[in-house]
């Protein structure tokens, strides 16, 4: 969050100058009315007239109606120009503050450990990044508004004190009592803000859930259930917003009514008891007529600040939580390879030594003392029943997760600390559900390697068995694939994702169930692509299908977080009492 005290101090100084000039303009109204013949003489009024006469005489101008009017217009114009300047600078400051806050949220989430991120609900993070930042923006604007308006109120009260100290003191005391009277409504706004943040989070969760499950809901004719859940969420959010508006408007109505009563009583006292001159009385009345909406604005802004505090609290909690779980940054100079490696290709390969892992402290252990080798330039297949820990193991190999115990070795060297980020720059991951941006094929490929040339894009597509269908697209590489690639088939998305990974020229290619949801034709196309890569690149393949893993150089069978078998496919499949044989017979692999 960018916070520049000097910039804010300068804005405050300009705003103070603007309000001071406005105050001088108000003071000038008294001698102006006197010269115009309105009202009689009064000590305060006469003193202000003498002060104005001295000031004008200092610049060689006599005290006349014309000179006072010109001076008044100049002061108003100067105050207006200063106000314009300070308002624009203040807007820029607020936007920069909020943008800095937004950048910090995004940065904290991007740099956090994957273990921490998977424990967060995606819609909660999205709500914090969007809705909460918006509420904090409104709160920041309201807080700055309170500061500026408060300065203006103080300046005008000082002017009023110069004209009629007693009346002004009574008015100020009444205003303070009034703010104290409506303060419970400000406190209530904070509670309503908490409800609104929670309810808005529920709305966003309902929206994301609806969109993610839309196809399934329509296939089962269950759209009504989604709509009902969404309707309840927005109803709760609407009630919170209405309750806040009612609290804000009630406080405003109380202030306006009581202020009108107090103003009437003060004018009566000023005339009947304190005998304030008419010119001074008119200026005091004018000042208080301006103070009423300003005090109302302060009260409304205070409620807005109170309402935004829960959103700010949640936002700070997300930031601090992610920053406390920040992943070790890469060391300067570590790019595509671990420190000490001169080639982008693995030498001996990757080894895991007694690796154990749990997602939660004191929670169930997902991996237990796993040891295995992934030789360089070989294809290693990882198989096992659902829940065996295959994806978790892959995430540890990638470097998204750090083992609780044990070590990962790259070419015999322990990977630790900042090595993980450096290691990931040389990895390509193709998950079961590949993510494509709502962009062209070209943009989706260049995302992995922005500087790739046209022939390199086509070479990757050819290797991934994707060139033929891309040639047939309406604009070839410049065809938009749709949101998440919905304009392409599942097999086409997988092959684009594979080509994107190959563009990285990775040390290690990981395919996590990349063919499990494909038909036989598309699965055959992916298998053909993998056959082209066999022996040229280090691959870790997680799959259920026999056809996908049967040609692997080595098969690792994982069960309940432990490695129970390792060997070639033929050797393991031939074992009568082997775990792989049992999985094949049970239909878990095939």
C-alpha positions, 0 to 999 in steps of 0.5 A, a space after each residue: 500500500 503506497 502511503 506518501 505522508 509528504 503528498 498528503 501533507 501538501 494536499 492538506 496544506 492546500 486545502 487549509 489555504 483554501 478554507 482560510 481564503 474562504 474564511 477571509 471571504 466570509 469575514 469580508 462580508 461583514 464590512 461589505 454589508 456595513 458599507 452597503 448600509 445594512 444594520 448598525 454598528 457593533 464592536 465586532 462589526 466595526 472592528 472587522 471594517 477597520 481591519 478591512 480598511 487597513 488591509 486595503 490601505 496597505 495596497 493603496 485601495 480605499 474602503 468602498 463598496 466597489 473595492 470590497 466587492 472586487 476583493 470578495 470576488 478575488 478571494 472566492 476565485 482563489 479559494 475555488 482554484 485552490 479547491 479544484 487543485 486540492 480535490 484533483 490531487 486528493 482524488 489521485 492520492 486516493 486512487 493511488 492508495 487503493 491501487 497500491 492496496 489492490 496490488 498488495 493483495 494480488 502480490 500477497 496471494 501470488 507469492 503465498 505458499 500453495 499449501 496456504 492458498 488451497 486452504 482458502 475458498 476461491 470465492 472468498 479471495 475473489 470477494 476480497 480482491 474485488 468487493 472489499 477493495 471497492 468498500 475500502 475505496 469508499 471508506 478511504 474517500 469518506 475518511 479523507 472527506 471527514 478530514 477536509 470537511 472538519 477543517 472547513 467547519 473549524 475555519 468557519 467556526 473561527 470566523 463565526 467566533 470573531 463575529 459573535 463568540 457567545 452564539 457560536 460557542 452555544 452552536 458548537 456545543 449543541 453540534 458536539 452534543 448532536 454528534 454524540 447523540 447520533 454516534 450509536 448509529 455510526 457504531 451500528 453502521 460498523 455492525 451492518 458493514 460486517 453483515 454486508 461483507 459476509 452477505 456479499 461474500 455469500 453472493 459471490 460464492 453463489 455466483 461462482 458456484 452457479 457458473 462452475 456448476 451451470 452445465 451440470 445443473 442444466 443437464 439435470 434440470 436443477 437450475 431452479 435450485 441454483 436460482 433459489 440459492 442465489 436469490 437468498 444470497 442477494 436478498 440477505 445482501 439487499 437487507 444489509 444495504 437497506 438497513 445501512 441506508 436507513 441508519 444513515 438517513 435516520 441520523 441525517 434526519 435527526 441532525 437536520 431537524 435538531 439543527 434547524 431548531 437550534 438555529 432558530 433558538 440561536 437567532 432568537 437569542 442573538 437578537 433579543 439577548 445578545 443584540 448582535 448587529 444585523 450585518 453580523 447576524 446575517 453572516 453568522 446565519 449564512 455560516 451556519 446554513 453552510 455548516 449544516 450540510 457539512 456536519 451532515 456530510 461528516 456524519 455520513 462519511 463517518 458511517 461510511 468509514 465505519 461500514 467499510 472497516 470490516 471489509 478493510 479488516 478482512 482485506 488486511 487479514 488476507 494480506 497478512 495471512 498470505 504474507 506470513 505464508 510467503 514463499 521464499 523468493 528466488 535469489 538474483 541470478 537464479 533463472 531457468 536452472 538451480 544454482 550450480 547447474 549450467 544446462 537446462 537439461 537434467 543430468 541424473 534426474 530427480 529423487 525424493 528421499 523419505 518425503 512426508 506431507 500433510 496439508 494441515 498441522 496435526 491433520 491426516 498425513 497425505 504422503 508417508 516416507 515416499 522415496 523414488 527416482 525420476 531419471 532424466 530423459 525417461 518417462 515415469 508413470 505414477 499410478 494408484 487409486 483415488 486419494 493415494 496422494 498422486 497429485 500431492 506428490 506431483 505438486 511436491 516435485 513441481 515445487 508448489 509444496 514443500 515436504 514436511 519431512 524428507 528432501 527433493 534432490 535435483 541431480 543429487 543436490 537438495 532443492 530447498 528455500 529459494 530453489 523452488 521458484 528457480 526450479 519451477 521456471 524449467 517445468 511444464 505442467 498439463 493438468 486434468 482440466 487445462 486452463 485457457 484464457 479467453 484469447 487467441 490460440 497464439 496468445 494462449 501459447 505466448 503466455 508461456 513464452 512471450 518471445 516465441 517466434 511463429 515457427 516455434 509456435 507451430 513446431 510446438 503444435 506439431 509436437 503436441 499433435 495439435 497443428 492439424 486442427 489449428 490449421 482448420 480453425 477460422 483464423 488459425 493461430 488468431 482464433 479466439 478459443 472462448 472462456 476457458 477454451 469452451 470453443 474447443 473440444 476437450 482433446 483440443 484444449 489438452 493438446 493446446 495446453 501440451 503445446 504451451 508447456 512444450 514451448 517452455 522447453 522444460 526440464 520436466 514435463 508433468 501430465 496430471 491425468 491429462 487424458 482421463 476425460 478424453 475419448 479414445 481418438 483424442 487420447 490416441 492423439 495425446 499418446 502420439 505426442 508423448 511418443 514423440 517426446 519419449 527419450 527426449 524429455 523427462 516426463 512424469 505421467 499420472 494416469 489411470 489408463 493402461 494405454 497412457 502409462 504402459 509404455 513408460 520406462 518405470 511405473 511407481 504404484 502409490 497407495 495410501 500415501 506410500 510407494 508400494 511397488 516400482 518397476 516396469 509395467 510388464 513386470 508389475 502387471 505380471 505379479 499375481 499378488 502385486 498391487 498394480 495387478 489388483 488395480 487392473 483386475 478391479 478396473 481402477 487401471 485400464 
